Amino acid sequence: MHRSIATVSLSGTLRQKLEAIAAAGFDGFELFENDFIQFNGSAAALGAIARDLGLSIDLYQPFRDFEAMPEPQFRRSLERAERKFDLMQAMGARLMLCCSNTSSLAIDDPALAAAQLHALAERAAQRGLRVGFEALAWGRYTSRYGQAWDIVRRADHPNLGLILDSFHTLSLKDDPAGIADIPGEKIFFLQMADAPLLAMDVLQWARHHRSFPGQGDFDVVTFLEKTLRAGYTGPLSLEIFNDVFRETPNRRTAVDAMRSLLYLESRVRERMDDAWPAPVALFSPPPLPDLSGISFIEFAVDEAAAVSLGALLQQLGFRRVGRHRSKAVVLYRQGDVHLIVNAQPDSFARERFEAHGASVCALGLRTDDPEAAAERAVAMRSQPHHSPVGPGELRVPAIVAPGGNLMHFVASALGRDGLYAADFVLDDAGPGASEAGLRAIDHVALGLDIDQLDTWVLFSRAVLGLEPGESLELADPFGLIRSRGVANADRSVRLVLNVSLSQRTRTARTLRRSGGGAVHHIALRCDDIFASVARLRANGVAFVPISGNYHDDLATRMDLDDGLIARMRAAGVLFDRSPAGDYLHIYTESFENGLFFEVVQRVDHYDAYGAINAPARMASQAQS
């Protein structure tokens, strides 16, 4: 499929945008008129740059306020169009987007709109050009694709067709099912955009909050499916207006953009069959990995931090059970939790430590087919990583996740000790305090820069097969935190993505120290939180103190047994309840770079992360 993107979707100068578009593997681009107006060169020069980069100019856009106008304005607009046609011919563009009229002078007359668009198409035909008509969601009289198609059908000109945009349709909750009934050859161009569901003016929504497919909440898969069922064979393009994207390095945005189209195509391909074959070849990657848990978490440290972190892990009840056969790497274990402390000089972990201090540098994810999982990730534009492997050690496929940490795919068939027996000299008799009943990794929370959140949502969906939950905003003493969990179907892999909306929050300060994207806490699950906390305190673990006012208020908010509240108060445990179950949790004090641990107990089918209690934790940390 021919893949394209609008220049307005990226930051930078026009040349920088085109270089990023080409580097990401796109076939062509939509030229946003303002980008050309600000370009220091001629239309012919732009065409030459595009050809040198191997890109086609798929669309010149937008041409505004044309159809259904009084005669004087219509005649002036025809002359205006001729000047645009001059530019298009010089640069090599063959299709112009004409968006539905928003002018107060527009006349509510579809027949007049059709007649004037017919005249425009006739002018274009004389130049060997075409015109596509698009319904803006805020168009004065034409806001839905069905209305635009009615006008195009009435105009009845071979050089006039319909341009579809998923945002304009889905933001109005217009049903895309009717697209399948439009003749495919009359759909001249397709623009895709996703968006979060927001209650706001549609124009402001469109201009500031669009996102790439897979990053928002729209059903873009059905939209593309219906367009392909119509017989559409033209470009698949992205037109994204987003304030954050305008500030993000364009090479990274372009990679996200390509990943979003590949993911979208793969989702639609799953729906097509012999009865409804796709009219164009759609991307077909290896299947989504069947993840079954977090195999290990690896920390990057130096020699001094290895000692201090090791001491903390032993206080948490972890036992040092192995030392790597060829590297300065130590394995700690408790229950099904495996934590690796890597102090190897000249390693990836040491590079991460030198850049960010003691921090998590890698996650291991269990899956049935690690090679296929890595192949899918690379196909979805992730970078592979190859670590040096010593004699007899296992090669574990790995990729670079957004932000620079590694994700390893570990074969489920290796079992509890398979990976570690190959790479480590195991010794369960190693030193450690008494175990604390910590059974498994419940979730891993990442602190992200604001321009990384959409990237991680798309990466989680397209590469790992994790689906996002509700987006929440939490109050920090100095600002707001946006939080969103992603998880697989059986909840064996959970990540929580946190973004600071203020530079003064603790999360923002942690991000600045850690380079803008890092694991900031690890949640460990137990069966009896009161027993676990008692053992941990006995081991010397320090927890974030919680104000007594919290537990006083808890008794007014929830119908809880007085004895349970008293136990939570004494232990410093926090509580949340949903219709599905309860959640009890407590936070340790921070290690380096703001990293801390959370001990959690899930009761019945509670499926969230105790976000309601995060402000209590952040306020306490701010006062400590």
C-alpha positions, 0 to 999 in steps of 0.5 A: 500500500502507498503510505503517505503523511501530511507535512503538518504532522511533523516539526521542523522546516519543510526540508527537515520534515521531508528527510524524516518522512523519507527516513521512516520509509514513507512513499509520499507526502501531503504538502500543507500549504503553509509549509510551502509558503514558508519554504525558501525555494520555488515549487520546482525546487521542492519537486526536485527535493522530493524526487531526490528523496524518493517521495511523491507529492500526493496531495496539495492542501488545503484549498478553502472556502470555494463551493456554494459561494456568491458569483463574485467570490466564486469567480475570484476563487477560480482565479485563485485556484489557477495560481495553485494549479501553477504551483502544483504543476511546477512541483509535480503534485496531481491532486488538490484538497478542497475542504468544505466551506466555512465562510459566512458567505456560503449558500446552503445549496448543494446543487450550486456547490456541485456546479461550482465544484464541476467548474473547478474540476474542469479547470483542473482537468485542463491541466491534467490535475484532479480535485478532492472534496472533503467534508470538514466536521465544522463545515458551514453546510457540509460536515459529513462525508455523505453530504460531500459524496452527494455533492461530488455525485451531483457534480459528475466530473471524472476529475472530481472525487471524494476525500475521506478523513477519519477524524471528521467522520468519527469526531461527529460519531457519524457511521462510516458503514455507508463508505463501503457503498461509495464507488472506490474509484470516486474516493480520491484520497484517504486521511487517517487520524485517531484522537482521545475522546474529549468533550470540547469544541470539534475545531479545537479538538481537531487542531490540537489533539489528533493522534496517530492510529492506535494512540487514541480511542476512535475505531479507525480500524473499521473506518479503513475497513469500510473504505477498502471494501468500497474498492479504494486503492489510493494512498493511505495517509496521515493528517495529524494536528497535535501540539505535542508532535509540533515540539517532538523531534521529527525523526521520532514522530515519523517512526511513530507515524509509520508504526501506526500505519503498519499496525492499522493495516495489520488490524484491518488485514485480520478482518479481510477474507476471501469473500471480501479481499483487500483491494491492495496489499496490506502489511502482514507482520508476525502475530502479536506475542502471547505474553505470559508475565515479566520474567525479570527486571534488570538494574544498571548500577556501578560497583557502589550502587550494586552494594546499596541496591543489593542491601535494599533487595535483601531487606525486601526479602530477596535472596542472592541466588546466582552470579553471572558466569562471565559478567559482574551481574547478580541475580536476586529472587523471591517467589516468581520475581527475578531481579538482576543487578548489572554492574558489568563495565563496558556493557549496555547497563553501564552506559545507561548507568553513566547516563542516568544513574542507578535505574532499571535498564531492561525488562524480560517478557515471557512469551511462547515464541521469542524470535517471532515476538522480536521479528514483529517488533522489528517489523513494527519499526523497533530497533533490535539489540544484540548483547554479547553472549559467552560460551554456553549462555543463551541468546535472548532476543531483545529490542530497544523500547521507546526511551532507550531501555531494552525489552528481552523476549524470554521463552516460556518453555525455559521455566523458572530456572532455564534461563538463569541456569544457563547464564548464572552459577545458581546458589540458593544458599546465598545471603538474604533476610527472611522472605516477605511473601512477595510472589510476583511482579504486579506492574511496572510504572514508567515516568515519561516525558509528555511527548513519550506517552502517545509513543508508548501507547502505540508501542504497547499496542502494536509491538506488545499487544497490550491494550490501554485502560482509562486515562486519569489525571492525578493531583501532585502537590505541585501539579498534575500527573496523567496516568494510563495503564496498559495490560495484556488480556490475562493481566500477567503483564501490566505497565503504568505510563505516567506523565507530569503535566507540570515541571514542578512535580516530583515525577518531573524532577525524577524525569530530569534526573533519569533522562526523560523516561524511566521505570520509577517504581515496581509493584510486587504482589503478595497474598497477605499484605499485613504479614508481608509488611510486618516482615519487611519492617522487621527486615528494616524496610522504610515505607512512605509515612501516610497521614493519619488523616487519610485513614480517618477520611477512609472511614467516612468514604467507605463502609469498612470494618473498624478493625480493618481500618485500624490494621491499615492505619497501624501498618501504613497501608492504603486502600481502594475498592471497585465493584470487582474487588479491593486493592491494598498497597504500600510504598517504600521510601525511594532509592536513587533517582526516585525509584521505589517499590510498591507492595500490593494485594489484589482481592477478587478481581480488582483491575486498577492500580490504586490511583486514587491514593497516589496523591497521598503518596506524592504529598507524603514524599513531598513533605519528607 
